[in-house]
Amino acid sequence: MSYVREDGLAHARRRRKRRSIIVLVVAVVLVFGAFAYAWGYMSTSNTANPTASSSCAVTSTPPPQSIFVLNVYNASSDTGVAKRTSTAMQSHGFNVGTVSNDPYKESIDGVGQIRFGPKGKKNATEYVKKYLPGATMVQDGRTDDSVDLVLGNQAPDIKSAPPTTVAPPPGCSTVAPVG
């Protein structure tokens, strides 16, 4: 039996050819996969929700009590009242600033005080007073529209607002489009 004996050069050429074919096939598969992915991405992002109009976008306007700073202070003998109240006031849409003990170091036996400057009087009477009925309204010399909510020993517990859900208008989908 005779074998065809080939030299090392022919063997190396065949190996190089095989490697080149494998690299070429892998490159073609990757390019094809990239085009398929791009095609799928482009086709789903162009048809997001054909029945939904631009009026389906749910926009929320900030509540009016979020445009001023509400500082919450504890002037009672209880610990943690200001922290609990500030959390509840944030759930009602207030922009809570400082949460601490009363900076005037007063101890208030009644419900509490609502302190404000001339620019914050409307904010204090329209938005804050309803959460602390019976509180004393105190106008001070501040120049901004911030309001201080100072809690006394007889301050009621202010409950957090229940979570709200916004229902989409009729004809709008609740599923957000991808893309």
Buried (B, 14 or more C-beta within 10 A) or exposed (E): EEEEEEEEEEEEEEEEEEEEEEEEEEEEEEEEEEEEEEEEEEEEEEEEEEEBEEEBEEEEEEEEBBEBBBBBBBBBEEEEBBEBBBBBBBBBEBBBBBBEBBEEEEEBEBBBBBBBBEEBBBBBBEBBBEBBEEBBEEEEEBEEBBBBBBBBBEBEEBEEEEEEEEEEEEEBEEEEEEE
